[in-house]
C-alpha cells in the first residue's frame, strides 16, 4: 500500500471481518484528512464499532490494511498504535471509579512515549521529566474540561456527562493525531450535549482529527466535514453532511421508506 499523502491522517483499505461466516465488515475503505471531523453513521449492526476495533488493533482484521500518518499498522498492538497517535473512546465508559480525576488522567498518560515499566523501576531522569510534564498536562486538561474543582474527587462520584468529559480528557492526554469517538453523546443529559459538542470542536481546532460514531445525527451533520454511511458491513455512501442527509439510500437504510433524512430540529434516524 502506498504511503499516505501529507494531508491524510488515516487510510483504511478493504477491511474485512467475519464471525462464523457472517460478514461484519465486507471490504470497508475510508480515508480521513488531517485535522478533519468525519462522521461514521449507520443502522445498528452495520459494523461501526467493529471497524473502530479493527482500526485500533482491538480485533484482528481478516483482510485489509490501515495506514496512520504514513505508517502501516499491520501487526501492531493497541498499545503501540495508541503511542503512534491514535486514541479512542468506547460505547461503555472506561474510567477508574476508585481513582481521582487527576489520577485517571495520569493513568491514561502511561501510554505515552518515554514511559515503560523498566524505566519506571529505575526512576530514570527521562521518567521523572515525563511525570512532571504529565502532571502539568493533567492540571491543564482538568481546567480545559472545567473539572479542576473536582481534581481530587473520585471518578465514581461524577455524573454521567462528567465521566464522558473525563474519558475524553484521558484520550487526549498524549496529544493524539486522530481520536475515534464511539457514541460520545450516548446517555448524556440533553442539557450537557451542547457543552460536549463545543469541547469536541475545541479539540479539533487544536489539530486533532476526529472520527465520530454517533446516533445523534443532528450533531454529526452540524460538526462533520464529511460523513461515511455503513450498511450491512459495507460503505453505502460518503459525502458532505448535506449530501448524506438527503440521500434516498440513507433514508431508506434508516427508515425503510422515503422521507426527509434530517429535519432542522435534528431528528434521530436510529
C-alpha positions as CSV (number, residue, x, y, z in Angstrom):
1,X,0.0,0.0,0.0
2,X,1.3,3.4,-0.8
3,X,2.1,5.9,1.9
4,X,-0.5,8.4,3.0
5,X,-0.4,11.9,1.4
6,X,0.6,14.8,3.5
7,X,-3.0,15.8,4.2
8,X,-4.2,12.3,5.0
9,X,-4.0,11.1,8.6
10,X,-5.7,7.7,8.1
11,X,-6.4,5.3,5.3
12,X,-8.2,2.0,5.9
13,X,-8.5,-0.1,2.8
14,X,-10.6,-3.2,2.1
15,X,-11.2,-4.0,5.8
16,X,-12.9,-7.4,6.2
17,X,-14.1,-9.1,9.4
18,X,-16.3,-12.1,9.7
19,X,-17.7,-14.1,12.7
20,X,-18.5,-17.7,11.9
21,X,-19.1,-16.8,8.3
22,X,-21.2,-13.7,8.9
23,X,-19.5,-10.6,7.5
24,X,-19.5,-7.7,10.0
25,X,-17.2,-5.8,7.6
26,X,-17.1,-6.6,3.9
27,X,-14.4,-4.6,2.2
28,X,-14.8,-1.2,4.0
29,X,-12.5,1.6,2.9
30,X,-12.3,5.1,4.4
31,X,-9.9,8.0,4.2
32,X,-9.6,10.8,6.8
33,X,-7.9,14.1,6.2
34,X,-5.6,15.5,8.8
35,X,-7.4,17.9,11.2
36,X,-10.8,16.9,9.9
37,X,-14.0,15.8,11.6
38,X,-15.6,12.8,10.0
39,X,-18.9,11.2,10.9
40,X,-19.5,7.4,10.7
41,X,-23.2,6.5,10.8
42,X,-25.4,3.6,10.0
43,X,-28.2,1.5,11.5
44,X,-27.4,-0.7,14.5
45,X,-25.4,-3.7,13.5
46,X,-23.9,-2.1,10.4
47,X,-20.3,-2.6,11.6
48,X,-19.3,0.8,13.0
49,X,-17.8,-0.4,16.3
50,X,-16.2,-3.4,14.6
51,X,-14.5,-1.0,12.2
52,X,-13.2,1.0,15.2
53,X,-11.8,-2.2,16.8
54,X,-10.1,-3.3,13.5
55,X,-8.5,0.2,13.0
56,X,-7.2,0.4,16.6
57,X,-6.0,-3.2,16.8
58,X,-8.5,-4.5,19.4
59,X,-9.6,-7.1,16.8
60,X,-7.5,-8.7,14.1
61,X,-8.6,-7.9,10.6
62,X,-9.4,-10.8,8.3
63,X,-8.2,-8.7,5.3
64,X,-7.3,-5.1,4.5
65,X,-4.8,-2.6,5.7
66,X,-4.7,0.5,7.9
67,X,-2.2,3.3,7.5
68,X,-1.8,6.1,10.1
69,X,0.1,9.2,9.0
70,X,2.1,7.1,6.5
71,X,2.8,4.2,8.9
72,X,1.3,0.7,8.2
73,X,-0.3,-0.6,11.4
74,X,-0.2,-4.2,10.4
75,X,0.6,-6.5,13.4
76,X,0.9,-3.7,16.0
77,X,-0.8,-4.0,19.4
78,X,-3.4,-1.5,20.5
79,X,-0.8,0.0,23.0
80,X,1.7,0.5,20.2
81,X,-1.0,2.1,17.9
82,X,-2.0,4.4,20.7
83,X,1.6,5.6,21.1
84,X,1.7,6.4,17.4
85,X,-1.1,8.9,18.0
86,X,-4.4,7.0,17.5
87,X,-6.6,7.0,20.6
88,X,-10.3,6.1,21.1
89,X,-13.2,6.2,23.5
90,X,-15.8,3.4,24.0
91,X,-19.6,3.0,24.0
92,X,-19.3,1.8,27.6
93,X,-17.5,4.3,29.8
94,X,-13.9,3.3,30.7
95,X,-12.8,5.3,33.7
96,X,-11.3,4.2,37.0
97,X,-14.1,4.9,39.5
98,X,-11.9,4.4,42.6
99,X,-9.2,6.9,41.4
100,X,-9.4,10.6,41.4
101,X,-9.9,12.6,38.2
102,X,-6.3,13.7,38.3
103,X,-5.2,10.1,38.8
104,X,-7.3,8.9,35.9
105,X,-5.6,11.4,33.6
106,X,-2.2,10.3,34.8
107,X,-3.0,6.7,34.4
108,X,-4.0,7.4,30.7
109,X,-0.7,9.1,30.2
110,X,1.2,5.9,30.7
111,X,0.7,5.0,27.1
112,X,3.0,7.9,26.1
113,X,6.5,7.5,24.7
114,X,9.0,7.7,27.5
115,X,7.0,5.6,29.9
116,X,7.8,1.9,30.5
117,X,7.8,-0.4,33.4
118,X,11.6,-0.9,33.2
119,X,12.3,2.9,33.1
120,X,9.8,3.5,35.9
121,X,11.6,0.9,38.1
122,X,14.9,2.6,37.6
123,X,13.4,6.1,38.1
124,X,15.5,7.4,35.2
125,X,15.7,11.2,34.5
126,X,13.5,10.7,31.5
127,X,10.8,9.1,33.6
128,X,10.9,11.9,36.2
129,X,10.8,14.5,33.4
130,X,7.9,12.7,31.8
131,X,6.0,12.5,35.1
132,X,6.4,16.2,35.7
133,X,5.2,17.0,32.2
134,X,2.2,14.8,32.5
135,X,1.3,16.2,35.9
136,X,1.3,19.7,34.4
137,X,-0.7,18.4,31.4
138,X,-3.3,16.8,33.7
139,X,-3.9,20.0,35.6
140,X,-4.2,21.9,32.3
141,X,-6.7,19.3,31.0
142,X,-8.8,19.5,34.1
143,X,-9.0,23.2,33.6
144,X,-9.9,22.9,29.9
145,X,-12.7,20.5,30.7
146,X,-13.9,22.7,33.5
147,X,-13.4,19.9,36.1
148,X,-10.5,21.4,38.0
149,X,-12.6,21.9,41.2
150,X,-13.1,18.1,41.2
151,X,-9.5,17.2,40.6
152,X,-9.2,15.3,43.9
153,X,-12.7,13.7,43.8
154,X,-13.2,10.1,43.0
155,X,-14.3,9.5,39.4
156,X,-17.1,7.1,40.5
157,X,-19.0,10.1,42.0
158,X,-19.2,12.1,38.8
159,X,-22.4,12.5,36.8
160,X,-22.5,10.5,33.5
161,X,-21.8,13.6,31.4
162,X,-18.8,14.5,33.6
163,X,-17.5,11.0,33.2
164,X,-17.8,11.4,29.4
165,X,-15.7,14.5,29.7
166,X,-13.1,12.7,31.8
167,X,-12.9,9.9,29.3
168,X,-12.3,12.4,26.6
169,X,-9.6,14.1,28.6
170,X,-7.9,10.7,29.2
171,X,-7.8,10.1,25.4
172,X,-6.3,13.5,24.8
173,X,-3.5,13.2,27.4
174,X,-0.9,12.2,24.8
175,X,-1.9,14.7,22.2
176,X,-3.2,12.2,19.5
177,X,-3.2,12.9,15.8
178,X,-6.5,11.1,15.5
179,X,-9.3,10.4,18.0
180,X,-12.0,7.8,17.4
181,X,-15.2,8.6,19.4
182,X,-17.7,5.8,19.8
183,X,-21.1,7.4,20.7
184,X,-19.8,10.3,22.8
185,X,-23.3,11.6,23.4
186,X,-24.9,8.3,24.4
187,X,-26.6,8.6,27.8
188,X,-25.6,12.3,28.2
189,X,-28.3,14.6,29.6
190,X,-29.6,16.8,26.7
191,X,-28.7,19.9,28.6
192,X,-25.0,18.8,28.5
193,X,-24.9,17.8,24.8
194,X,-24.1,21.3,23.6
195,X,-21.2,21.7,26.1
196,X,-19.7,18.4,25.0
197,X,-20.2,19.4,21.4
198,X,-18.2,22.6,21.9
199,X,-15.5,20.6,23.6
200,X,-15.1,18.4,20.6
201,X,-14.8,21.4,18.4
202,X,-12.1,22.9,20.7
203,X,-10.2,19.6,20.4
204,X,-10.5,19.7,16.6
205,X,-9.3,23.3,16.5
206,X,-6.0,22.1,18.2
207,X,-5.4,20.0,15.1
208,X,-6.7,16.6,16.3
209,X,-8.7,14.7,13.6
210,X,-11.9,13.2,14.9
211,X,-13.8,10.1,13.6
212,X,-17.2,10.0,15.3
213,X,-19.8,7.2,15.6
214,X,-22.9,8.8,16.9
215,X,-26.7,8.2,16.6
216,X,-27.4,11.9,17.2
217,X,-27.4,12.8,13.6
218,X,-28.1,16.4,14.2
219,X,-24.7,16.6,16.0
220,X,-23.0,14.6,13.3
221,X,-24.3,16.8,10.5
222,X,-23.6,20.0,12.5
223,X,-19.8,19.4,13.1
224,X,-18.6,16.9,10.5
225,X,-16.8,17.9,7.3
226,X,-17.7,14.6,5.7
227,X,-19.8,11.6,6.6
228,X,-19.5,7.9,5.8
229,X,-22.6,5.7,6.0
230,X,-22.3,1.9,6.7
231,X,-25.0,-0.6,5.9
232,X,-24.5,-4.4,6.5
233,X,-20.8,-4.1,6.7
234,X,-20.3,-2.0,3.6
235,X,-19.9,1.7,2.8
236,X,-23.3,2.8,1.5
237,X,-22.1,6.3,0.6
238,X,-19.6,9.0,1.5
239,X,-20.3,12.7,1.1
240,X,-20.9,16.0,2.8
241,X,-23.4,16.2,5.6
242,X,-25.9,17.8,3.3
243,X,-25.5,15.1,0.6
244,X,-25.8,12.3,3.2
245,X,-28.8,13.9,5.0
246,X,-30.8,14.0,1.8
247,X,-29.7,10.8,0.1
248,X,-32.5,8.4,-0.7
249,X,-30.4,5.3,0.1
250,X,-29.5,6.7,3.6
251,X,-33.1,7.5,4.3
252,X,-34.2,4.0,3.3
253,X,-31.4,2.3,5.3
254,X,-32.6,4.1,8.4
255,X,-36.3,4.3,8.0
256,X,-37.2,1.6,5.4
257,X,-39.1,4.2,3.4
258,X,-38.5,7.5,1.7
259,X,-38.7,10.8,3.6
260,X,-36.5,13.6,4.9
261,X,-33.3,12.3,6.5
262,X,-32.8,15.1,8.9
263,X,-35.1,17.9,9.9
264,X,-34.0,21.3,11.0
265,X,-34.9,20.2,14.6
266,X,-32.3,17.3,14.2
267,X,-34.4,14.2,14.1
268,X,-32.7,11.0,15.0
269,X,-32.9,8.2,12.4
270,X,-32.0,5.3,14.6
